[in-house]
């Protein structure tokens, strides 16, 4: 598994995980979701940048929490080890953790699991929601009890 992790915004206390922790979280998510050994890119950004991407590529106005860009329109994980790109906004993450009453670490796991499933070819529906919940239950406890900032 190779994760290309890029921070495209200033360090923010609303994003509580270090690069090392994000790599570990990614490994755990891929394992739980049974898509181990796959590569993807993850960009951590702010609302301004994700709003521009949302407008340019999806025609939607305003920021969102996470965007997934699969490598191909019909992902075939049997033939391609590169899944695609995920863009996550720390600003929206911070607002949603308050709104949903979740720890930031738990919400990051939920958003990344959801995005990874999109990259692997899943669409919204019961199977995707069930797999996302399983990932949150399995991976969140690993990160929930620590208080490490950006590194």
MIDREN-108208 format. One record per residue (C-alpha): x negated, y negated, z negated; residue in three letters. Coordinates in steps of 0.1 Angstrom, whole numbers, always signed. Last residue first. Layout:
<pts>
PT,px,py,pz,vexlum
PT,X,Y,Z,ALA
...
</pts>
This chain:
<pts>
PT,px,py,pz,vexlum
PT,-38,-166,-132,UNK
PT,-2,-178,-137,UNK
PT,+13,-173,-172,UNK
PT,+14,-141,-193,UNK
PT,+41,-137,-219,UNK
PT,+48,-100,-221,UNK
PT,+79,-81,-230,UNK
PT,+99,-80,-198,UNK
PT,+71,-68,-175,UNK
PT,+72,-30,-179,UNK
PT,+109,-31,-189,UNK
PT,+118,-45,-155,UNK
PT,+105,-15,-134,UNK
PT,+129,+13,-141,UNK
PT,+162,-4,-149,UNK
PT,+156,-31,-122,UNK
PT,+147,-5,-96,UNK
PT,+177,+16,-104,UNK
PT,+199,-15,-101,UNK
PT,+184,-22,-67,UNK
PT,+190,+14,-55,UNK
PT,+226,+12,-66,UNK
PT,+231,-22,-49,UNK
PT,+216,-8,-16,UNK
PT,+237,+23,-17,UNK
PT,+269,+4,-25,UNK
PT,+266,-21,+3,UNK
PT,+244,-48,+17,UNK
PT,+221,-36,+45,UNK
PT,+192,-13,+42,UNK
PT,+165,-12,+69,UNK
PT,+132,-10,+49,UNK
PT,+128,-47,+50,UNK
PT,+163,-52,+35,UNK
PT,+153,-27,+8,UNK
PT,+122,-48,+0,UNK
PT,+144,-79,-3,UNK
PT,+167,-63,-28,UNK
PT,+138,-48,-48,UNK
PT,+121,-82,-47,UNK
PT,+151,-101,-60,UNK
PT,+159,-76,-87,UNK
PT,+123,-74,-99,UNK
PT,+120,-112,-99,UNK
PT,+153,-114,-119,UNK
PT,+139,-90,-146,UNK
PT,+107,-110,-149,UNK
PT,+126,-143,-152,UNK
PT,+146,-129,-181,UNK
PT,+183,-129,-172,UNK
PT,+211,-151,-184,UNK
PT,+227,-153,-149,UNK
PT,+227,-191,-146,UNK
PT,+195,-195,-166,UNK
PT,+176,-169,-146,UNK
PT,+193,-184,-115,UNK
PT,+178,-219,-120,UNK
PT,+143,-206,-125,UNK
PT,+145,-182,-94,UNK
PT,+158,-211,-73,UNK
PT,+127,-232,-82,UNK
PT,+103,-202,-78,UNK
PT,+115,-196,-43,UNK
PT,+107,-162,-27,UNK
PT,+97,-154,+9,UNK
PT,+94,-118,+19,UNK
PT,+77,-106,+51,UNK
PT,+77,-74,+71,UNK
PT,+77,-37,+66,UNK
PT,+43,-27,+79,UNK
PT,+38,+11,+78,UNK
PT,+57,+17,+110,UNK
PT,+68,+51,+124,UNK
PT,+89,+67,+96,UNK
PT,+98,+33,+83,UNK
PT,+118,+26,+114,UNK
PT,+132,-9,+109,UNK
PT,+157,-18,+136,UNK
PT,+153,-56,+140,UNK
PT,+115,-52,+136,UNK
PT,+90,-65,+111,UNK
PT,+118,-73,+87,UNK
PT,+121,-109,+76,UNK
PT,+135,-111,+41,UNK
PT,+145,-143,+23,UNK
PT,+147,-149,-14,UNK
PT,+164,-174,-38,UNK
PT,+180,-198,-14,UNK
PT,+174,-234,-5,UNK
PT,+195,-256,+17,UNK
PT,+212,-255,+50,UNK
PT,+215,-222,+69,UNK
PT,+205,-218,+106,UNK
PT,+188,-185,+98,UNK
PT,+152,-191,+111,UNK
PT,+147,-228,+110,UNK
PT,+172,-237,+83,UNK
PT,+162,-210,+59,UNK
PT,+125,-216,+65,UNK
PT,+130,-253,+58,UNK
PT,+150,-245,+27,UNK
PT,+123,-221,+16,UNK
PT,+97,-249,+17,UNK
PT,+117,-274,-2,UNK
PT,+129,-249,-28,UNK
PT,+94,-238,-38,UNK
PT,+71,-210,-26,UNK
PT,+59,-175,-34,UNK
PT,+50,-157,-1,UNK
PT,+51,-119,+0,UNK
PT,+37,-100,+29,UNK
PT,+44,-63,+34,UNK
PT,+26,-29,+36,UNK
PT,+40,+5,+31,UNK
PT,+24,+33,+11,UNK
PT,+53,+40,-12,UNK
PT,+88,+36,+2,UNK
PT,+106,+57,-24,UNK
PT,+125,+28,-40,UNK
PT,+109,+37,-74,UNK
PT,+74,+39,-58,UNK
PT,+77,+7,-37,UNK
PT,+90,-11,-69,UNK
PT,+61,+1,-90,UNK
PT,+35,-9,-65,UNK
PT,+51,-43,-61,UNK
PT,+52,-48,-98,UNK
PT,+15,-40,-100,UNK
PT,+7,-65,-73,UNK
PT,+28,-91,-90,UNK
PT,+11,-85,-123,UNK
PT,-23,-90,-107,UNK
PT,-11,-122,-91,UNK
PT,+1,-135,-124,UNK
PT,+37,-134,-135,UNK
PT,+57,-161,-153,UNK
PT,+72,-182,-125,UNK
PT,+91,-209,-143,UNK
PT,+57,-221,-157,UNK
PT,+49,-233,-122,UNK
PT,+16,-232,-104,UNK
PT,+18,-255,-73,UNK
PT,+34,-240,-42,UNK
PT,+24,-218,-13,UNK
PT,+13,-188,-34,UNK
PT,+4,-160,-10,UNK
PT,+4,-122,-17,UNK
PT,-6,-98,+11,UNK
PT,+5,-65,-3,UNK
PT,-13,-34,+9,UNK
PT,+0,+0,+0,UNK
</pts>
